[in-house]
Amino acid sequence: MDKADVTIQRHACWLEYNGTAYHGSQFQRRDADRHPTIEGELRRACAALHLPLTGAITLAGRTDAGVHALGQVAHMSAPAEAVSSIRDLANALNAHLPADISVREVALNVGMDFHARARARWRWYRYTLLNRRQRSATAPFNVCLERRALDVARMDAAARYLVGTHAFGSFQAPGSLTQDDQCRVAYAAVWQNEDLINFDIVAARFLYKMVRNLMGLLIAIGGAGPEDADRYAPDILLDLLGAPDRTRAASLAPCARPEGLSLMAVSYAPDYDLFPHNPLVRRLRETLIKESVSP
């Protein structure tokens, strides 16, 4: 068959993964065997299925080493004939993926103009702390132990200052190649469920290690004693938003560890309602509508 006769289709996948064993989501060509990635494992699975990809696998959000996802979205393109020969693409991929990566669902032939990253409108991240003195033997993989008692009300008051469009240079890790530090945040809140403390943040884009740097400061605010209460007042966020770099914020609190961070869901325009039964996508949409922001 002439190459001109080959029909290429684009397909979207809803992924979840435990990122503990991986060096982030993005494929690293150098030392790929010693530094496994989520994209790299997806490539291996496609190769095992003899599924010839035309181009890279693109993910909606780049997660760092050790960071997890419950609602990541990826797209891949391949010849239509090759995909049609696979009865159930999600099950077929999972048969060749490690146990800590799962393709929950596949949306077939979403159109070549769909782009998992560029078409994404909103991304929802959650950082979860296990706030108690001793570690847990049964806690989920995506929580981080914090032994200090934390004042959740103070943390939530600080998080509320994040809503809106701000310069987040104070919370961008050094070494980032991104010059534009403006991010629009639709929702931010800290809440507690028994001994779990959650920081939810929804934004159109995120800077490198932005959520973990924010969480580090929120922990410092929540754990401040009487002697540090003024230095770590919730409205310190107002002073740090718009600062030219991370210098002052880094002196106040370190970056939070990666294991508590998860990409929960990604939102697209109504034309790309790819996974309508995904409860996390529905929750994200409901949150945006409640905050009077277009999903």
Contacts in CASP RR format, 6 or more apart in sequence:
PFRMAT RR
TARGET T0000
AUTHOR 0000-0000-0000
METHOD contacts of the structure
MODEL  1
MDKADVTIQRHACWLEYNGTAYHGSQFQRRDADRHPTIEGELRRACAALH
LPLTGAITLAGRTDAGVHALGQVAHMSAPAEAVSSIRDLANALNAHLPAD
ISVREVALNVGMDFHARARARWRWYRYTLLNRRQRSATAPFNVCLERRAL
DVARMDAAARYLVGTHAFGSFQAPGSLTQDDQCRVAYAAVWQNEDLINFD
IVAARFLYKMVRNLMGLLIAIGGAGPEDADRYAPDILLDLLGAPDRTRAA
SLAPCARPEGLSLMAVSYAPDYDLFPHNPLVRRLRETLIKESVSP
6 79 0 8 1.000
6 80 0 8 1.000
6 81 0 8 1.000
7 79 0 8 1.000
7 80 0 8 1.000
7 81 0 8 1.000
8 54 0 8 1.000
8 77 0 8 1.000
8 78 0 8 1.000
8 79 0 8 1.000
8 80 0 8 1.000
8 112 0 8 1.000
9 77 0 8 1.000
9 78 0 8 1.000
9 79 0 8 1.000
9 80 0 8 1.000
9 83 0 8 1.000
9 108 0 8 1.000
9 109 0 8 1.000
9 111 0 8 1.000
9 112 0 8 1.000
10 75 0 8 1.000
10 76 0 8 1.000
10 77 0 8 1.000
10 109 0 8 1.000
10 110 0 8 1.000
10 111 0 8 1.000
10 112 0 8 1.000
10 114 0 8 1.000
11 75 0 8 1.000
11 76 0 8 1.000
11 77 0 8 1.000
11 78 0 8 1.000
11 83 0 8 1.000
11 89 0 8 1.000
11 106 0 8 1.000
11 107 0 8 1.000
11 108 0 8 1.000
11 109 0 8 1.000
11 110 0 8 1.000
12 73 0 8 1.000
12 74 0 8 1.000
12 75 0 8 1.000
12 106 0 8 1.000
12 107 0 8 1.000
12 110 0 8 1.000
12 114 0 8 1.000
12 116 0 8 1.000
12 274 0 8 1.000
13 42 0 8 1.000
13 73 0 8 1.000
13 74 0 8 1.000
13 75 0 8 1.000
13 76 0 8 1.000
13 90 0 8 1.000
13 93 0 8 1.000
13 103 0 8 1.000
13 105 0 8 1.000
13 106 0 8 1.000
13 107 0 8 1.000
14 71 0 8 1.000
14 72 0 8 1.000
14 73 0 8 1.000
14 103 0 8 1.000
14 104 0 8 1.000
14 105 0 8 1.000
14 106 0 8 1.000
14 107 0 8 1.000
14 274 0 8 1.000
14 275 0 8 1.000
14 278 0 8 1.000
15 38 0 8 1.000
15 59 0 8 1.000
15 69 0 8 1.000
15 71 0 8 1.000
15 72 0 8 1.000
15 73 0 8 1.000
15 74 0 8 1.000
15 101 0 8 1.000
15 102 0 8 1.000
15 103 0 8 1.000
15 104 0 8 1.000
16 68 0 8 1.000
16 69 0 8 1.000
16 70 0 8 1.000
16 71 0 8 1.000
16 72 0 8 1.000
16 101 0 8 1.000
16 102 0 8 1.000
16 104 0 8 1.000
17 38 0 8 1.000
17 68 0 8 1.000
17 69 0 8 1.000
17 72 0 8 1.000
17 100 0 8 1.000
17 101 0 8 1.000
17 102 0 8 1.000
18 68 0 8 1.000
18 100 0 8 1.000
18 101 0 8 1.000
18 141 0 8 1.000
18 142 0 8 1.000
19 38 0 8 1.000
19 63 0 8 1.000
19 65 0 8 1.000
19 66 0 8 1.000
19 67 0 8 1.000
19 68 0 8 1.000
19 69 0 8 1.000
19 100 0 8 1.000
20 66 0 8 1.000
20 68 0 8 1.000
20 100 0 8 1.000
20 141 0 8 1.000
20 259 0 8 1.000
21 36 0 8 1.000
21 66 0 8 1.000
21 98 0 8 1.000
21 100 0 8 1.000
22 36 0 8 1.000
22 37 0 8 1.000
22 38 0 8 1.000
22 41 0 8 1.000
22 65 0 8 1.000
22 66 0 8 1.000
23 35 0 8 1.000
23 36 0 8 1.000
23 37 0 8 1.000
23 65 0 8 1.000
24 37 0 8 1.000
24 38 0 8 1.000
24 62 0 8 1.000
24 63 0 8 1.000
24 64 0 8 1.000
24 65 0 8 1.000
24 66 0 8 1.000
24 67 0 8 1.000
25 37 0 8 1.000
25 38 0 8 1.000
25 39 0 8 1.000
25 59 0 8 1.000
25 61 0 8 1.000
25 62 0 8 1.000
25 63 0 8 1.000
25 67 0 8 1.000
25 69 0 8 1.000
25 72 0 8 1.000
26 37 0 8 1.000
26 39 0 8 1.000
26 59 0 8 1.000
26 62 0 8 1.000
27 37 0 8 1.000
27 39 0 8 1.000
27 40 0 8 1.000
27 43 0 8 1.000
27 56 0 8 1.000
27 57 0 8 1.000
28 35 0 8 1.000
28 37 0 8 1.000
32 40 0 8 1.000
38 59 0 8 1.000
38 63 0 8 1.000
38 69 0 8 1.000
38 72 0 8 1.000
38 101 0 8 1.000
39 56 0 8 1.000
39 57 0 8 1.000
39 59 0 8 1.000
39 74 0 8 1.000
40 57 0 8 1.000
41 97 0 8 1.000
41 98 0 8 1.000
41 101 0 8 1.000
42 57 0 8 1.000
42 74 0 8 1.000
42 76 0 8 1.000
42 93 0 8 1.000
42 97 0 8 1.000
42 101 0 8 1.000
43 53 0 8 1.000
43 57 0 8 1.000
44 96 0 8 1.000
45 93 0 8 1.000
45 96 0 8 1.000
45 97 0 8 1.000
46 53 0 8 1.000
46 57 0 8 1.000
46 76 0 8 1.000
46 78 0 8 1.000
46 93 0 8 1.000
48 96 0 8 1.000
49 86 0 8 1.000
49 92 0 8 1.000
49 93 0 8 1.000
49 96 0 8 1.000
50 82 0 8 1.000
51 78 0 8 1.000
51 82 0 8 1.000
51 83 0 8 1.000
51 86 0 8 1.000
52 78 0 8 1.000
52 79 0 8 1.000
52 82 0 8 1.000
53 76 0 8 1.000
53 77 0 8 1.000
53 78 0 8 1.000
54 77 0 8 1.000
54 78 0 8 1.000
54 79 0 8 1.000
55 76 0 8 1.000
55 77 0 8 1.000
57 74 0 8 1.000
57 75 0 8 1.000
57 76 0 8 1.000
58 74 0 8 1.000
58 75 0 8 1.000
58 76 0 8 1.000
58 115 0 8 1.000
58 116 0 8 1.000
58 117 0 8 1.000
59 72 0 8 1.000
59 73 0 8 1.000
59 74 0 8 1.000
59 116 0 8 1.000
59 117 0 8 1.000
60 72 0 8 1.000
60 73 0 8 1.000
60 74 0 8 1.000
60 116 0 8 1.000
60 117 0 8 1.000
60 120 0 8 1.000
60 123 0 8 1.000
60 263 0 8 1.000
60 266 0 8 1.000
61 72 0 8 1.000
61 116 0 8 1.000
61 117 0 8 1.000
61 120 0 8 1.000
61 123 0 8 1.000
61 263 0 8 1.000
61 266 0 8 1.000
63 69 0 8 1.000
63 72 0 8 1.000
63 261 0 8 1.000
63 263 0 8 1.000
64 208 0 8 1.000
64 209 0 8 1.000
64 212 0 8 1.000
64 258 0 8 1.000
64 261 0 8 1.000
65 258 0 8 1.000
66 258 0 8 1.000
66 259 0 8 1.000
67 258 0 8 1.000
67 259 0 8 1.000
67 260 0 8 1.000
67 261 0 8 1.000
67 262 0 8 1.000
67 263 0 8 1.000
68 141 0 8 1.000
68 142 0 8 1.000
68 259 0 8 1.000
68 260 0 8 1.000
68 261 0 8 1.000
68 262 0 8 1.000
68 263 0 8 1.000
69 262 0 8 1.000
69 263 0 8 1.000
69 264 0 8 1.000
70 142 0 8 1.000
70 262 0 8 1.000
70 263 0 8 1.000
70 264 0 8 1.000
70 265 0 8 1.000
70 280 0 8 1.000
71 104 0 8 1.000
71 263 0 8 1.000
71 264 0 8 1.000
71 265 0 8 1.000
71 266 0 8 1.000
71 278 0 8 1.000
71 280 0 8 1.000
71 281 0 8 1.000
72 263 0 8 1.000
72 266 0 8 1.000
73 116 0 8 1.000
73 120 0 8 1.000
73 266 0 8 1.000
73 274 0 8 1.000
73 275 0 8 1.000
74 116 0 8 1.000
75 110 0 8 1.000
75 114 0 8 1.000
75 115 0 8 1.000
75 116 0 8 1.000
77 112 0 8 1.000
80 109 0 8 1.000
83 89 0 8 1.000
83 108 0 8 1.000
86 92 0 8 1.000
89 103 0 8 1.000
89 106 0 8 1.000
89 108 0 8 1.000
90 103 0 8 1.000
90 104 0 8 1.000
90 105 0 8 1.000
90 106 0 8 1.000
93 103 0 8 1.000
93 106 0 8 1.000
94 102 0 8 1.000
94 103 0 8 1.000
97 103 0 8 1.000
104 278 0 8 1.000
105 275 0 8 1.000
105 277 0 8 1.000
105 278 0 8 1.000
107 274 0 8 1.000
107 275 0 8 1.000
110 272 0 8 1.000
110 274 0 8 1.000
114 272 0 8 1.000
116 266 0 8 1.000
119 268 0 8 1.000
119 269 0 8 1.000
119 272 0 8 1.000
120 266 0 8 1.000
120 267 0 8 1.000
120 268 0 8 1.000
121 204 0 8 1.000
121 267 0 8 1.000
121 268 0 8 1.000
121 269 0 8 1.000
121 294 0 8 1.000
121 295 0 8 1.000
122 186 0 8 1.000
122 202 0 8 1.000
122 203 0 8 1.000
122 204 0 8 1.000
122 266 0 8 1.000
122 267 0 8 1.000
122 284 0 8 1.000
122 288 0 8 1.000
122 293 0 8 1.000
122 295 0 8 1.000
123 202 0 8 1.000
123 203 0 8 1.000
123 204 0 8 1.000
123 205 0 8 1.000
123 206 0 8 1.000
123 263 0 8 1.000
123 265 0 8 1.000
123 266 0 8 1.000
123 267 0 8 1.000
124 200 0 8 1.000
124 201 0 8 1.000
124 202 0 8 1.000
124 263 0 8 1.000
124 264 0 8 1.000
124 265 0 8 1.000
124 266 0 8 1.000
124 267 0 8 1.000
124 280 0 8 1.000
124 284 0 8 1.000
124 287 0 8 1.000
125 200 0 8 1.000
125 201 0 8 1.000
125 202 0 8 1.000
125 206 0 8 1.000
125 211 0 8 1.000
125 261 0 8 1.000
125 262 0 8 1.000
125 263 0 8 1.000
125 264 0 8 1.000
126 198 0 8 1.000
126 199 0 8 1.000
126 200 0 8 1.000
126 201 0 8 1.000
126 261 0 8 1.000
126 262 0 8 1.000
126 264 0 8 1.000
127 144 0 8 1.000
127 198 0 8 1.000
127 199 0 8 1.000
127 211 0 8 1.000
127 212 0 8 1.000
127 215 0 8 1.000
127 256 0 8 1.000
127 260 0 8 1.000
127 261 0 8 1.000
127 262 0 8 1.000
128 140 0 8 1.000
128 142 0 8 1.000
128 143 0 8 1.000
128 144 0 8 1.000
128 196 0 8 1.000
128 197 0 8 1.000
128 198 0 8 1.000
128 199 0 8 1.000
128 260 0 8 1.000
128 262 0 8 1.000
129 143 0 8 1.000
129 144 0 8 1.000
129 145 0 8 1.000
129 146 0 8 1.000
129 150 0 8 1.000
129 196 0 8 1.000
129 197 0 8 1.000
129 198 0 8 1.000
129 219 0 8 1.000
129 260 0 8 1.000
130 136 0 8 1.000
130 139 0 8 1.000
130 143 0 8 1.000
130 144 0 8 1.000
130 145 0 8 1.000
130 146 0 8 1.000
130 195 0 8 1.000
130 196 0 8 1.000
131 146 0 8 1.000
131 147 0 8 1.000
131 148 0 8 1.000
131 149 0 8 1.000
131 150 0 8 1.000
131 192 0 8 1.000
131 195 0 8 1.000
131 196 0 8 1.000
131 197 0 8 1.000
132 145 0 8 1.000
132 147 0 8 1.000
132 195 0 8 1.000
133 147 0 8 1.000
135 145 0 8 1.000
136 143 0 8 1.000
136 145 0 8 1.000
141 259 0 8 1.000
142 259 0 8 1.000
142 260 0 8 1.000
142 261 0 8 1.000
142 262 0 8 1.000
143 196 0 8 1.000
143 259 0 8 1.000
143 260 0 8 1.000
144 256 0 8 1.000
144 257 0 8 1.000
144 259 0 8 1.000
144 260 0 8 1.000
146 197 0 8 1.000
146 219 0 8 1.000
148 219 0 8 1.000
148 223 0 8 1.000
149 223 0 8 1.000
150 197 0 8 1.000
150 219 0 8 1.000
150 222 0 8 1.000
150 223 0 8 1.000
151 221 0 8 1.000
151 222 0 8 1.000
151 223 0 8 1.000
151 224 0 8 1.000
152 190 0 8 1.000
152 191 0 8 1.000
152 192 0 8 1.000
152 197 0 8 1.000
152 222 0 8 1.000
154 221 0 8 1.000
154 222 0 8 1.000
154 224 0 8 1.000
154 234 0 8 1.000
155 190 0 8 1.000
155 197 0 8 1.000
155 199 0 8 1.000
155 218 0 8 1.000
155 219 0 8 1.000
155 221 0 8 1.000
155 222 0 8 1.000
155 234 0 8 1.000
156 189 0 8 1.000
156 190 0 8 1.000
156 191 0 8 1.000
157 234 0 8 1.000
158 190 0 8 1.000
158 217 0 8 1.000
158 218 0 8 1.000
158 221 0 8 1.000
158 234 0 8 1.000
158 235 0 8 1.000
158 236 0 8 1.000
158 237 0 8 1.000
159 188 0 8 1.000
159 189 0 8 1.000
159 190 0 8 1.000
159 199 0 8 1.000
159 201 0 8 1.000
159 218 0 8 1.000
159 237 0 8 1.000
160 188 0 8 1.000
160 189 0 8 1.000
161 234 0 8 1.000
161 235 0 8 1.000
161 237 0 8 1.000
161 238 0 8 1.000
161 241 0 8 1.000
162 185 0 8 1.000
162 188 0 8 1.000
162 201 0 8 1.000
162 214 0 8 1.000
162 237 0 8 1.000
162 241 0 8 1.000
163 185 0 8 1.000
163 186 0 8 1.000
163 187 0 8 1.000
163 188 0 8 1.000
163 291 0 8 1.000
164 184 0 8 1.000
164 185 0 8 1.000
164 186 0 8 1.000
165 182 0 8 1.000
165 183 0 8 1.000
165 184 0 8 1.000
165 185 0 8 1.000
166 182 0 8 1.000
166 183 0 8 1.000
166 185 0 8 1.000
166 241 0 8 1.000
166 242 0 8 1.000
167 181 0 8 1.000
167 182 0 8 1.000
167 241 0 8 1.000
167 242 0 8 1.000
167 243 0 8 1.000
168 181 0 8 1.000
168 182 0 8 1.000
168 183 0 8 1.000
168 207 0 8 1.000
168 210 0 8 1.000
168 241 0 8 1.000
168 242 0 8 1.000
169 181 0 8 1.000
169 207 0 8 1.000
169 242 0 8 1.000
169 243 0 8 1.000
169 244 0 8 1.000
169 245 0 8 1.000
169 246 0 8 1.000
170 213 0 8 1.000
170 240 0 8 1.000
170 241 0 8 1.000
170 242 0 8 1.000
170 243 0 8 1.000
170 245 0 8 1.000
170 246 0 8 1.000
170 248 0 8 1.000
170 249 0 8 1.000
171 207 0 8 1.000
171 209 0 8 1.000
171 210 0 8 1.000
171 213 0 8 1.000
171 214 0 8 1.000
171 217 0 8 1.000
171 240 0 8 1.000
171 246 0 8 1.000
171 249 0 8 1.000
172 178 0 8 1.000
172 181 0 8 1.000
172 207 0 8 1.000
172 208 0 8 1.000
172 209 0 8 1.000
172 210 0 8 1.000
172 213 0 8 1.000
172 246 0 8 1.000
173 207 0 8 1.000
173 208 0 8 1.000
173 209 0 8 1.000
173 213 0 8 1.000
173 246 0 8 1.000
173 255 0 8 1.000
174 246 0 8 1.000
175 208 0 8 1.000
176 207 0 8 1.000
176 208 0 8 1.000
178 207 0 8 1.000
178 208 0 8 1.000
181 207 0 8 1.000
181 242 0 8 1.000
183 203 0 8 1.000
183 204 0 8 1.000
183 205 0 8 1.000
183 206 0 8 1.000
183 207 0 8 1.000
183 210 0 8 1.000
184 203 0 8 1.000
184 204 0 8 1.000
184 205 0 8 1.000
185 201 0 8 1.000
185 202 0 8 1.000
185 203 0 8 1.000
186 202 0 8 1.000
186 203 0 8 1.000
186 204 0 8 1.000
186 287 0 8 1.000
186 288 0 8 1.000
186 291 0 8 1.000
186 293 0 8 1.000
187 200 0 8 1.000
187 201 0 8 1.000
187 202 0 8 1.000
187 287 0 8 1.000
187 288 0 8 1.000
187 291 0 8 1.000
187 293 0 8 1.000
188 199 0 8 1.000
188 200 0 8 1.000
188 201 0 8 1.000
188 202 0 8 1.000
189 199 0 8 1.000
189 200 0 8 1.000
190 197 0 8 1.000
190 198 0 8 1.000
190 199 0 8 1.000
190 200 0 8 1.000
190 218 0 8 1.000
191 197 0 8 1.000
191 198 0 8 1.000
191 200 0 8 1.000
192 198 0 8 1.000
199 211 0 8 1.000
199 214 0 8 1.000
199 215 0 8 1.000
199 218 0 8 1.000
200 264 0 8 1.000
201 211 0 8 1.000
201 214 0 8 1.000
202 284 0 8 1.000
202 287 0 8 1.000
202 288 0 8 1.000
209 255 0 8 1.000
211 261 0 8 1.000
212 255 0 8 1.000
212 256 0 8 1.000
212 257 0 8 1.000
212 258 0 8 1.000
212 261 0 8 1.000
213 246 0 8 1.000
213 249 0 8 1.000
213 250 0 8 1.000
213 255 0 8 1.000
213 256 0 8 1.000
215 256 0 8 1.000
215 261 0 8 1.000
216 253 0 8 1.000
216 254 0 8 1.000
216 255 0 8 1.000
216 256 0 8 1.000
217 236 0 8 1.000
217 237 0 8 1.000
217 240 0 8 1.000
217 249 0 8 1.000
217 252 0 8 1.000
217 253 0 8 1.000
219 253 0 8 1.000
219 256 0 8 1.000
220 232 0 8 1.000
220 252 0 8 1.000
220 253 0 8 1.000
221 232 0 8 1.000
221 233 0 8 1.000
221 234 0 8 1.000
221 236 0 8 1.000
222 232 0 8 1.000
223 232 0 8 1.000
224 231 0 8 1.000
224 232 0 8 1.000
231 252 0 8 1.000
232 252 0 8 1.000
236 252 0 8 1.000
240 248 0 8 1.000
240 249 0 8 1.000
243 249 0 8 1.000
264 280 0 8 1.000
264 284 0 8 1.000
265 278 0 8 1.000
265 280 0 8 1.000
265 281 0 8 1.000
265 283 0 8 1.000
265 284 0 8 1.000
266 281 0 8 1.000
266 284 0 8 1.000
267 281 0 8 1.000
267 284 0 8 1.000
267 285 0 8 1.000
267 288 0 8 1.000
267 295 0 8 1.000
268 274 0 8 1.000
270 295 0 8 1.000
275 281 0 8 1.000
276 282 0 8 1.000
284 295 0 8 1.000
285 295 0 8 1.000
288 294 0 8 1.000
288 295 0 8 1.000
289 295 0 8 1.000
END
